[in-house]
Amino acid sequence: MTANRLDAEEIDWTPAAVGPPPPAPPPAPARPRRIGSLEILAAALVLLVVFRGPLAGLVAGERLQTWTTVFVSVLVQAVPFLVFGVVLSAVIAVFVPRSFWARALPRHPALAVPAAGLAGVVLPGCECGSVPIAGSLIRRGVTPAAALAFLLAAPAINPIVLTATAVAFPGNPEMVVARGGASLVVAVAMGWLWLRIGRTDWIRLPHRPDLDGESKAQAFWAACRHDVMHAGGYLVLGAAAAATINVVVPASWLQSVADNHVLSILALATLAVLLSICSEADAFVAASLSQFSLTSRLVFLVVGPMVDLKLIAMQAGTFGRRFVVRFAPTTFAAAILVGAGVGAVLL
């Protein structure tokens, strides 16, 4: 009986253990394509072309015509540099391995800081792209001091920005040298300062970029699309603000500020933070502020790519609030002092 009962139990168990596999889950339904910012921009441009006649009548006033002239002139001069810089920045970000930067820098941290600052020459992009790249450098083992020097130098000393500065100031070639030299000095000084007093717990390491895992072509176009829409939006706002300043603010006010050397430097440094213009286009806005001295406008060009509202937000999201509350104010003060000093010597 015992043997028969065990055999029966074995026979009863076997079908349950070797049953048919469960059915495969149904495929996830395809998500509907959402209308993004690029589609909205394209639709807005089409509407502007279609209704250009009625819209032209709205700017018949002298002040509105002046605003439109300044706004369009800034955009027309800046957009080619912005697009070219975004494309080259996407090529470097997608096709150049991240480990390259760690291998290229010297092992000694004090030597890695100026080397990382000079490496900004080979990154033709704006500050929007330097923040995630600096985060990747830190995650790949590069000393934070060197990564921060690269973060500050790359948007200001790359060839696209310096060429745009030369075009914006055709009669003042010394402005290109002054901007490149002052920006590099600030970047290296901040890197060495962080090496001296910085703490690792002030930085929250960034997450992996969302482009990981995608094909090269998809990552390239996604990077281009994001940078054009992001930096282009800030460029439009900056051009509108520059045009508004030229129209709304009385010329006597600007002239009174511009006549005071110290006040003009502080005013344009603060304006650079508030406007948050892409470094590939800020030279054209600075050139339009002709009431101010070259030194004041140099400070505007040194501060802008290092400290502005969008950068503060991006740095807080990438490195954490503890980092940005210490790094941004110190960089702002250093950029003003170095920019004013270099301007006094070269301009």
C-alpha positions, 0 to 999 in steps of 0.5 A: 500500500505504501509503495502504491500510495507513493507512486500515486503521489508521484504520478499526481505531482508530475503533470503539475510540474511539467505544465504548459508555459504561461502565455507571453504578455501582450506587447506594450501599446505604442505611445502616441507621438507628442507634440514637442517644442520643435514642432511648436517652434516650426508652427510659430515660424509658419504663422509668422510667415503667413501673417507677416503683413498684419504683424508688420503693421503692429510695429509701425511705431518708431520705438517698436521699429527700433526694438525689432531692429535690435532684436533681429540684428542680434539674432541674425548675427548670433544664430549661425554661431549657435547652430555651428557650435551646437553641431560640433559640440554634439559630435564631440559629446557623442563620438569622442569617448568620455575616457579620453579626457581622463587619459589626456590630463596629467595625473598630478591634480595641480597640473591637471587644472590648467590642462583641463582649462586649456582643453576647453579650446577643443570644445566648440560649444556653450555653457549648456553642454559644459555642465554635463560634460564636467559631470561625466569627467568627475564620474570618470575619475577626473579630479573635481578641480580639473573638471570645474576648470574645464566647466568654466573655461570651455564656454569662453575660450573655444574657437567659436566663441572667440570668433564670434567675439571678433566679429562682434567687435571688429574694431577692437581685436584686443577684446578677443585676447582679453576675453580669452585670457581673463576667462582662462585665468578665472577658470584655473584660479577657481580650479586651484581654489577648489583643490585647496578648500573644496570638499568632495561631499559638496558635490553630488555626482551626476546620473548617467546621461539619457543618451546612453544606450541609443545609437550614435545617430539618435544620440547625435540628433537628440543632443542637437535638438536639445541644445538648439531648443535650449540655448536658442530659447535663451538666446531669443530671451537675451535678444529681447531683453537687449532690445527692451533695454535699448528702447525702454530704459532712458538713454540718460539712465544708461549713460549715467551708469556707464559714466561711473566706472565701478557702477558700470562694471557691477551693472553689466556683471549683474546683467550678464547673470540675469540675461543668461545668454549663450556664450556663442551669442553674448558678444553681439549683445555686449557690442550693442551696449555701446554706452558702456566702456570696453572694460565693463563689456569685457566683465559682461563677457567673462561673467556670463559664461560662468555665472548666470541663472540657467547655469546656476539651475543646471549646476544645482541639478547636476552637482547639488545645492551645497555646491552651487551656493559656494561655487557660484558667488565665488566665481562671480566675484573672481570673474569681476575682479579678473575681468576688470583687471585685465580690461584695465591692462589691455583695453 
